[in-house]
Amino acid sequence: MSGKPQLRGRAARLARLFPTGPRQAARTPFVLLVVLLLGGGLIGLLVLNSALSEGSFKMDDLQRDTKSLTDEEQALQRDIDSYSAPDALQRRARELGMVPGGDPAFLNPDGTVKGVPSAAALRSGDAPVAVRPPEAMETGLPPATPAPGDPSAVSVPGAFPTGPYPAATVPAAAPTAASPTAAIPTTPGR
């Protein structure tokens, strides 16, 4: 007989449920499964941590860009505010030769005029400047000094500067009336 007692009844049925072979073979798949789960979890955490770090760096870069763009926007807004201030507008208008306008007149929807218009006041030291008629503007020639009593010239204070135009804007020769480009002023470099 063998050294093991024989089981009977219920004990024999329970003994058949448990494996009787070597225990090393049964533990190996379980150990491999646990090692794979732990390794996969660690690799997943490493990937997640790397992604979060990369997102953090991108967020820092975007915040830095946002701050610099906000600073630039504020600087530009300060420039706009300084250029649109009333005293700055008045100074620039005077530099351009503009004068304050007179009293305006308004046209009502029914065609009646409300108010009495007045001419702009001359600045001290300003001389009236001749306005060229449309025909003279088409030829590109500099304006001529109006003759006293000339009905084709209108004197408007500060309208055009006196003196010859710069050489770059005056064509080399005035087009003749017979040429097809007589009504088109040309400017070199365009």
PLY file of the C-alpha trace (Angstrom):
ply
format ascii 1.0
element vertex 190
property float x
property float y
property float z
element edge 189
property int vertex1
property int vertex2
end_header
0.00 0.00 0.00
0.99 3.57 -0.42
1.69 5.99 2.38
-1.43 8.04 1.70
-4.76 7.11 3.17
-7.62 6.60 0.74
-10.35 9.21 0.86
-13.94 8.26 0.65
-17.22 9.99 0.05
-17.30 13.73 0.23
-13.61 14.13 0.93
-12.77 12.18 -2.24
-14.95 14.46 -4.33
-13.29 17.58 -2.86
-9.83 16.15 -3.40
-10.56 15.75 -7.11
-11.22 19.50 -7.43
-7.68 20.44 -6.38
-4.84 19.74 -8.80
-2.40 17.11 -7.68
0.50 18.02 -10.04
3.48 20.23 -9.25
2.56 23.63 -7.80
5.27 25.59 -9.68
3.46 25.28 -13.01
0.20 26.68 -11.60
1.81 29.78 -10.06
3.85 30.82 -13.12
0.97 32.31 -15.23
-0.35 34.21 -12.21
3.05 35.71 -11.43
3.54 36.67 -15.09
0.08 38.30 -15.15
0.85 40.35 -12.02
4.26 41.43 -13.38
2.70 42.44 -16.73
-0.04 44.43 -14.99
2.43 46.23 -12.76
4.80 46.94 -15.69
1.93 48.18 -17.87
0.69 50.40 -15.06
4.14 51.91 -14.55
4.59 52.52 -18.28
1.10 54.09 -18.45
1.95 56.40 -15.53
5.22 57.38 -17.21
3.44 58.22 -20.48
0.73 60.16 -18.63
3.33 62.09 -16.62
5.26 62.95 -19.80
2.08 64.16 -21.52
1.17 66.32 -18.53
4.69 67.81 -18.42
4.58 68.58 -22.15
1.17 70.23 -21.72
2.53 72.26 -18.82
5.45 73.52 -20.93
3.10 74.43 -23.78
0.80 76.24 -21.34
3.76 78.23 -19.96
4.80 79.21 -23.50
1.25 80.26 -24.37
0.93 82.27 -21.16
4.23 84.03 -21.93
3.04 84.79 -25.48
-0.30 86.04 -24.15
1.46 88.35 -21.71
3.74 89.80 -24.40
0.80 90.29 -26.79
-1.24 91.94 -24.03
1.67 94.30 -23.30
1.97 95.11 -27.01
-1.79 95.73 -27.26
-1.67 98.09 -24.29
1.29 99.98 -25.79
-0.56 100.33 -29.10
-3.70 101.48 -27.29
-1.63 104.14 -25.46
-0.27 105.30 -28.83
-3.79 105.49 -30.27
-4.98 107.43 -27.24
-2.09 109.89 -27.51
-2.64 110.40 -31.26
-6.41 110.84 -30.89
-6.21 113.37 -28.07
-7.72 116.73 -29.13
-4.51 118.71 -28.66
-2.52 116.16 -30.71
-5.12 116.25 -33.49
-5.03 120.04 -33.52
-1.21 120.10 -33.65
-1.11 117.57 -36.54
-3.79 119.50 -38.44
-1.79 122.72 -38.13
1.35 120.89 -39.31
-0.59 119.79 -42.39
-1.68 123.38 -43.07
-5.30 122.92 -42.03
-7.25 125.74 -40.40
-10.30 125.58 -38.14
-13.51 125.64 -40.16
-16.14 128.33 -39.97
-19.74 127.93 -38.96
-21.38 125.02 -40.82
-24.73 124.95 -42.52
-26.94 121.86 -42.47
-29.19 120.53 -45.21
-32.55 119.28 -43.93
-34.26 116.27 -45.56
-36.86 118.58 -47.15
-34.08 120.53 -48.93
-34.03 123.62 -46.73
-30.75 124.96 -45.37
-30.42 125.42 -41.63
-27.81 127.94 -40.49
-25.57 130.36 -42.34
-22.16 129.03 -43.45
-19.05 131.10 -42.94
-15.57 130.75 -44.40
-12.66 129.39 -42.43
-10.55 132.03 -40.73
-7.07 132.68 -42.09
-4.15 132.13 -39.79
-1.88 135.08 -39.34
0.75 135.13 -42.07
-1.15 132.82 -44.45
-1.75 133.99 -47.98
-4.65 132.72 -50.07
-3.65 129.84 -52.34
-5.07 129.23 -55.79
-7.13 126.11 -56.42
-6.58 124.61 -59.84
-9.59 124.05 -62.09
-10.23 120.39 -63.09
-8.72 120.90 -66.57
-5.38 121.96 -65.07
-5.40 118.95 -62.72
-5.68 116.53 -65.67
-2.55 117.86 -67.36
-0.40 117.40 -64.27
1.10 120.89 -64.60
1.78 122.95 -61.47
-0.87 125.54 -60.64
-0.43 128.97 -62.10
-0.75 132.06 -59.98
-4.26 133.37 -60.64
-4.60 136.67 -62.36
-6.71 139.23 -60.55
-10.33 138.90 -61.70
-9.76 135.46 -63.32
-13.13 133.63 -63.02
-11.57 130.14 -63.48
-9.41 130.39 -60.33
-10.88 130.20 -56.86
-8.90 131.41 -53.89
-9.14 129.09 -50.86
-6.93 129.71 -47.83
-4.56 126.83 -47.09
-5.90 124.57 -49.88
-2.65 123.87 -51.75
0.91 124.87 -50.96
2.43 127.45 -53.25
5.50 126.71 -55.31
6.48 124.00 -57.79
5.65 120.34 -57.20
8.50 117.89 -56.53
10.09 116.54 -59.71
9.03 112.95 -58.92
5.31 113.72 -59.30
5.47 115.91 -62.43
5.46 113.98 -65.74
8.34 114.65 -68.13
6.05 116.08 -70.79
2.41 117.02 -70.65
0.26 114.74 -72.83
-1.38 116.34 -75.82
-5.11 116.52 -76.26
-4.93 114.08 -79.18
-3.31 111.29 -77.17
-5.61 108.72 -75.52
-3.89 109.20 -72.15
-4.53 112.95 -72.02
-7.01 112.63 -69.15
-4.94 110.14 -67.10
-2.24 111.67 -64.92
0.75 109.38 -64.49
3.21 109.10 -61.66
6.61 107.44 -62.13
7.14 104.21 -60.20
3.54 103.00 -60.27
0 1
1 2
2 3
3 4
4 5
5 6
6 7
7 8
8 9
9 10
10 11
11 12
12 13
13 14
14 15
15 16
16 17
17 18
18 19
19 20
20 21
21 22
22 23
23 24
24 25
25 26
26 27
27 28
28 29
29 30
30 31
31 32
32 33
33 34
34 35
35 36
36 37
37 38
38 39
39 40
40 41
41 42
42 43
43 44
44 45
45 46
46 47
47 48
48 49
49 50
50 51
51 52
52 53
53 54
54 55
55 56
56 57
57 58
58 59
59 60
60 61
61 62
62 63
63 64
64 65
65 66
66 67
67 68
68 69
69 70
70 71
71 72
72 73
73 74
74 75
75 76
76 77
77 78
78 79
79 80
80 81
81 82
82 83
83 84
84 85
85 86
86 87
87 88
88 89
89 90
90 91
91 92
92 93
93 94
94 95
95 96
96 97
97 98
98 99
99 100
100 101
101 102
102 103
103 104
104 105
105 106
106 107
107 108
108 109
109 110
110 111
111 112
112 113
113 114
114 115
115 116
116 117
117 118
118 119
119 120
120 121
121 122
122 123
123 124
124 125
125 126
126 127
127 128
128 129
129 130
130 131
131 132
132 133
133 134
134 135
135 136
136 137
137 138
138 139
139 140
140 141
141 142
142 143
143 144
144 145
145 146
146 147
147 148
148 149
149 150
150 151
151 152
152 153
153 154
154 155
155 156
156 157
157 158
158 159
159 160
160 161
161 162
162 163
163 164
164 165
165 166
166 167
167 168
168 169
169 170
170 171
171 172
172 173
173 174
174 175
175 176
176 177
177 178
178 179
179 180
180 181
181 182
182 183
183 184
184 185
185 186
186 187
187 188
188 189
